[in-house]
Amino acid sequence: MGLADLKQKIFKDSMGILIGLSLLKLFIHLFTNAFAGYGLFRDEFYYIACSKRLALGYVDQPPLSIYVLRLSRFLFGDSLFAVRLFPAFAGALTVFLTGLIVCKLGGRKSAVALASLALIFSPIHLGMSTYYSMNSLDALLWALAAYLLVLIAKNSSPMMGSNALRLGAGNRALWMTLGIVLGLGLLNKVGMLWFGFGLFIGLVLTANRKYLSTKWPWICGALAFFIFLPFIIWNLTHDLAHIEFIRKASALKYSGLTRLDFIFGQTVQQNPVSLPVWLAGLYFFFFRKEGKAFRLLGYVYLVAFLILLVNGTSKAEYLSPAYAMLFAAGAVLIENLGNRRYWRWLKSALPALIIVSGLLLAPFALPILPVKTFIKYSNSLGLLPPSSEGKKLAELPQFFADMFGWENMAETVSRVYHSLPQDAQSKTIIFAANYGEASSLEYYSQKYQLPRVISAHNNYWLWGYGRDDIEIAILLGGKKEDYISAFNQVEQAAVIRCDYCMPYENNLPLYVGRGPKGKISEIWGSLKNFE
């Protein structure tokens, strides 16, 4: 067998394993969505509401993921399974790209398997592929950008020949594609900036600085900027709404987070057993001869890590998209180490341990266990339900609790609404305290025949209050005293109760306010709540 035939066989073996593991990732989520899934997550209702009001930006996010959801809804509908189709496929593609990175770094089938399994059984990546949000697309675009950067670095490696640097520096297709991917990443989530900063620092601090004397990295940056420009313009025309949102969220919602939480979260969220893999990835980029050509990726990770660490209130999950490239590099190093006589056990032991620990942790990321079974399981392990927002919790972690109670809320509100006189219903609105309540009521509005829902939370405040001639408002939450100054008559009409939901959404009083003392347009500006 010739060298070319051997390389082809190795590649085919690696591709077979990679395709199989990518399909495994897809199957995990399709199965979960079809047979478990609890209910739609709070943010999914909000994303659906946003997708009905397409814009160049939103208070709490850039617009790309909203447009993707609009297309997904058009093709597949609004059911739980349909809404969660895209994140399932995005997760599978992220695994596939991770395996491709392994191959380009020189890894074979055992490295492909190890990197893919590390990503598949990472709890945070399991969670991000479980429900619709910008996060699954973020992980996919980071992996794609890393793959393109590997190709660029590979083209410039001295091992490729004397013309390699010229080819790499002048390979406009790769640089321009990278610019498009970075731009789309920014249009999906502003955190893609950290990739860009890391890339620039990496270019300056490595032999790849020679790229900066060519026009292509600058064209790459310009492309990313112009793709991101619509969201910049949207912010400039909306009083820097996203900046205000980030500032308030950091000062209030995430103020309880510390740098230790961020550091510790990297180990827990990526699966503690996978720690040797991604640490080996860092070592590969910075200390191995064969990793030197790809050191740019190491700087991308380090710069992103330091930016988020210095911020002080960053959630650990913000760095999660950066781990695909570390898993890939670490798997290559471990595979090479495993070829030595006394380290061969690593090739089988480490993947096995990752699978076992991943299965043990999976119920905390996937809604696969019946609720009561999950609570018993969590208690048996002595793991308290977490909340990164400092919220009071009951028996479930916030991620799962926010999948419960929404339809019951809509049904209760509907009973109160339809108890009103027929002639009064046409001049009634529902005022919700937060976007979760407002968007879930919208989602169920046709089924339960609900009136317009308004809220002052995040983008709902920008969407406004509608009519100014409202006579009755159904008010969710708070105390009666909170509304007396705004209405001539306020009475409690019901209490919203739910099992397993977040405590602040349980035993929620429902009031009916009659005879507003002024026009809603006069007070709307003071109600704004961006966080």
N, C-alpha and C positions, 0 to 999 in steps of 0.2 A: 504494500500500500504506500503510495507516494505521500509527500508532505501535504499537498493540496487536498488529497482524498481524506487524510487524517483530520485536517482542520475542518473539512466539511462534515465529517462524521461527528466530531466533537460539538460543532455548532448545532447539528440536527438533534443530538442527544439533549443538549441544553435547552433548545427550543421546545422539545417535547415536554420536558419537565416544567418549563416556564408557562407554557400554554395550559397544562394541566392544573398548576397551582393558581393561575389567574382565574380559571373557570371555577376552582374551588372557592376562591374569594367571592365570585359572583353568586355561586350557589348558596353560600352561607347567608347572604343578605336577601336573596330572593325567597329562600325558604322561611327566613325570619319574618319577612314582610307578609308572606302569604298565610302563615299559620300562627303567628304570634303578634308581635308589634304593638300590643296594648292599644294605643290610639295615636292620633296625630299629636305631634309635639307643639308646644306653645308657639315657637318661632315658625313652624311650618304654616300655621294659620296666617301669621303675619306676612310671610313670604307670598302666600297665595293672594292676600289682600293687595300687596304691592304689585303683583303681576297683573292685577286688574287695572292698575293705574301706572302705566309705563311712563318713565321719566328718565332724565339724564343722571339722576342721582337721588338718594334718599338720605334722611337724617343720619341713619346708623349704618349705611353701607353704600358702596358704589353699585352701579346698576347691572353688571353683567349676569350675575346669578339669577336676577329677577327675570331678565329676558330669556335665559335658558329655561326657567320654570314656565314662563308663558308659552314657549314652544312645546315643552313637555306636556303641559295641560291641554294644549290644542290637539296634540297627537294621542294622548292616552287618558286624559280626564283628571278628576280631582280626588279619586279614591286614595286610600293610604298606600296601597300597592303601587298605583300609578305615580303618585308624588315621589315615592322613594325609589323609582326605577333608575333615575339618573345617578344618584349617589352610589348605588350598587355597581353600575357599570363604570363610573369614575374610579371607584376603589379597585376594581379588577384591572383597569388600564394602568393605574398607578403601580400595581404589582408587576404588570408586564414591563413597564418602563424601568422599574428597579432591576429586573432581570437583564434587560438590554444593557443597562449601565455596567452590570457585573461582567457581561461578555466583552464589552469594550475596554474594561479595565484588565482583561486577561483572565477572567475567571472561567471555570468549567462548570459542569452540571452540579457538583456538590456545593459550590459557591452560589450558584443560581438558586438552588433549593434552600440554602440557609438564609440568604437575604430575603427571599420571597416569604418564607415562613416567619421570619422576624417581623416583617411588615404585616402579614396576615394576622398574626396573633399579638400585635400591639393593641392594647385596649383602646387607646385613643383613636387609632385608625379604624378599629372595629366600630367605635361609636360614631365617628365622622361619616362613615359609609352607611350608617343605619337610618339617618333621617336627612331630609333636604335642608341644606344650608349652603353658604358660600364655602364651607370648609372642605368638602370633598373635592370641589373644583380647585380650590387653593392647593391641596396636596398634589393633585394631578398636574397642575401647571408648574409647580416647583420641581416635580420629578422630570417633566418635559424640558424645563429650562436647564436642569442639571445634566440631562442627557445631551443636549445640544452643546453645553459647555465642555463636556467630555470629548465630543467629536472635534470641537475647535482645538482643545488642548492636544488631542491626539494628532491632529494635522500639523501642529507646530512642534511636535517632539523631535529632537535631534535624531532619534532612532529611525525616523521616517525618511531620512535622507537630507541632502544639502538644500533641496528646494522646498523642504517641508514648511519652514517658517514663512517663506513667501506665499506658499499655497494657503497656509492657515490664516495669515494676515489678510490675504486677498480673497478669501473664500466668502464672498458677499452673501451667498445664499444662506450659509449657516448664521452669520452675524445678523442678517436681516430677519431671518426666522426667529432668532433669539429675541430680537427687539420686539417683534410682534407678540411673542409669548409673554415677555415681561410686561408689555402694555396691557394685554388681556388680563394678566395676573393682577396688575394694579387696578384695572377696571372691575375686578372681582373683589379684591381685598387689599387695602392699603399696605398691609404687611409685606407685600412683594417688594416694597422699597428696601427692606433689609437685604434681600437677595442682590438688588442693584448696588447697594452700598458695599456689600461684601465682595462683589465682583470687581468694583473699582479699586478697593483696597488691595485685593489679590493681584490685580494687574500691576499696581504700583510696587508691591513688595516682592514680586517674583520676576523671573526672567521674562515672563510674558509682558512686561512693561513695554517691550518693543512693539507690541500691538498698538500702543497709544500713539505711535508715530504714523500710523495708518489712519485712514478715515473711517474704517468699518466699525470699530467700537463706538465712535461718536454717532455714526448713523444709527447704530443699534439703540443708543440712548435716546436719540431724537425720535425714532419710531415709537419707542415706549412712551415718551412724553406726549406725542400727538394722539396716540390712542387713548391715553389717560386724560387728555385735555378736556373732553366734555364734562367729566366729573369736577375738574377744577373750575370750569366756567359755572357749572351748577352751584358750587359752593360760593363763588364770588357773587352770584345773583341771589343767594339765599342766606346772606349774613353769616357765612362760614359755619353753616349748621352742623356739618360733620365734625369740625374742630370743637365746637361747643359740646357736642355729644361726647366726644372722647374725653374732653377735660372733665366734664361732670361725672362720667362713668368712672374715671380713675379716682376722682375725689370722693365719690359716694359709694357706688355699687362695689367697686373692687378695692376700696381703701383698706380692707382687712388683710389683703394679701401682702406677703413679705418676700424678700429675696430668697430666704430659705425655702419658702413654699415653692418658688419658681425652680430652684435647683433640685429640690427633692422630687418635684413633680416630673422632672425629666426621666428619672429612673422608674417611678411607679407607672406613669402613663405609657411608656414605651415597652413595658413588661420587664420587671427586674432581671429576669434571666437573660434578656437580650443586651444587658449592659456591656458585657465583654465584646459583643459584636460591634456596637457603634463606637465604643472606645477604641477598638482595633481599627475602625475606619478612620478616626482622627489620626491614630499612629501611622497608618498607611500613607495618608496625605502628607504628613509633616516629617516623617522619619525613615520612610522606606524609599530606596532608590527608584523602584518601579512606580512609586506614587508621586514622585517629585513633579512629573509633567502635569499632574492633575491637582496640584496644590491649591489652585484657584478655588476648588470646591471646599477645601478645608477652611479657607478664609471666609467663604460665604457663610459657613456654619458659625465660625467664631465671632464674626462681626454681628450676625443676627443675635447670637447668644448674649453678647456684651451689651448691645443696645437694649434688649429686653430686660436684662439684669439691672442695668443702671436705672431704667425707668422705675423700678421698685414695686410697682403694682401690676406687673404683667402676669397673665395667666400662663401656666406651664404649657398649655396646649398651643399657644401662639407659635412655638418653635417646632411643633410636630411635623410640618411639611418638610423640614430640613433633614429628617432622619432617613429617608429613602436612600439618599446618596451615601450616608454613613453606613447603613446596613450593607449596601453594595460593596463598598470598599473594604469594610471589615470582614465580609464573607470571603473576599478574594485573599486577604491576608491569612485568615484562619484556614482556608483550603490549602494554601502553600505550606503553612505550618503543619497541617495534618498529613502532608506527604512524607514528613519525617517519621522515623520509626517509632519514637516514644510519644508522638502526638497524634497518632492515627485515630485514637479513640474520640478525638474532638469531632471528627466528621459525622459521627453518628450520635454521640452523646449530647452535643449542644443542640442540634435540631430537635431531638427527642425531648429534652428538658424544656425547650421553648414551646413545643406543642402541649406538653402537660401543663405547664404554668399558664399558657394561653387559654386552655380549656377551663382551668380553675377560675381565671379572671373574666372569662367571656360573659358570664351572667351579669357582670357589673357594667358591661358595655352594650350588650345585646338584650333586648326585651324578650328572652326566650323561655324563661321560667314563669309559671303561674305566680301571681303576686305573693300569695301566702308562702309558697315554696321558696321564692327569692328571699323573703324576709327571714325565714328560718335559716336559709343558707348563709345569708349575710351575718346573722347573729352567731351562727356556729363558728364562723371564722373570726368573729370579734371585730368586724369592720363596720365603722359608723358611716351612715350615708353622708357623702360630701356635698358642699355647696361652695362654689367659688365666689358667690355674691353675698356671702354673709347672711343668708336667709335662715330663718328658723325652719327646721325640718321635722318631719314626723318619722314614719317607718321606712320611707323610700328616699333614695338620693334624688336631688332636684331633677336630674336628667329624666328619670322615670316618672316622678311625681307630676311633672309638667305634661305628661301624656294622659292625665286623668281629670275627669270632672267637667270637661267642656260641654258635652252635649246635655248633661244634666243641668248645667247653668242656663243653656239656651231654652230648655224645656221649662224651667222655673220662670225665667223672664217672660216667656211666651204666655204662660198662665196669667201672669199679672197684666200683661198688655191686653190680652183678649178679655179680661174682666172689666176693662174700661168701656164706657158707653161708645157705641159705634161711631157717633159723630165726633167724639174726642180723639179717636185713634188716628185720624188723618193729621192731627196737629200734635203728635207725640213723637218724641225721640228717646233713644237710649243713650245715656252717658256712662261710658265705661272708664274705669280708673287707669287701665293700662292697655297696651296693644294686644296682649294675649286675650284678654276679655273681649275687646272690641272685634278683633279679627275672627275669633272663634264664633262669636254671635253672628257676624257677617256670613261665615261659612255655613251655618245652620239656618240662616234667615229665611231661605225659601222653604225648607222643610217645616219650620215652625211659624212661618208668616210673621216675621218681625219687621218693625219699622227701621228707619235709618239709625245707624249706630255711629256715635261720634266719641272722640276721646282727645285729650290734650297731650297724649304721650307720643313722643317721637314723631313719625311722619303723619300720624293721624291729626296732629295739630296743624300741619301744613295743608292737609286735605280739607280742613275747615269744618264749619258747623252746619252748612246748608242753609236752611230757611231761618229767618229771624222772627217769624210769627208763631213760635212754638208756645203752646199753652200748657203742655204736660211733659215732664221729663221723668223717665224711669232711671233711677240713680243706683249704681252698684257700689257697695262698700261705704266705709266712713261712718260717721255718726250723724244723727239727726241734726245736731247743733251746727254741723258743717254747712247745712243747706238752708237753714232758716233765714239767713240774711238774703238769700237769692230768690226764695219763693214765699208766697203768702201762706201756703199750706203744705206741710210735709208730713207724710205718714208712712210708717213701715208696712210694707205689703207682704213680705215673705222673707225667708232666710234660705240662702243657697247652701246646700250641704253636698259633700262629695266624699267618697271613700278614696284614700290613698293620694289625693291631690296635695299640692302645697298648702300648708296650714293657713297662709294668709288669703287663700281662695276658698277656704272651708268656713262654714258658719258665717257666710257673707250676707249682711243685711241688704235688703232690696227696698228702696224707698220710691215713693211716688211724690214728685213735687208738682204742685199746681199753682198757676198764677204767678209767673215770673215777675219779679219786681223791676226788671229792666230788660233791655235787649241783650241777647247773648253776644251780639257784635261789640257791645261796649266793654265786655269783660274778657273776651276771648284771648286777647294779647297777654293778659296777666296770668292765664292758666297754663301757658307753655311749660312742658316738662320734657326736656331732652336728657335722657340718661339710659 
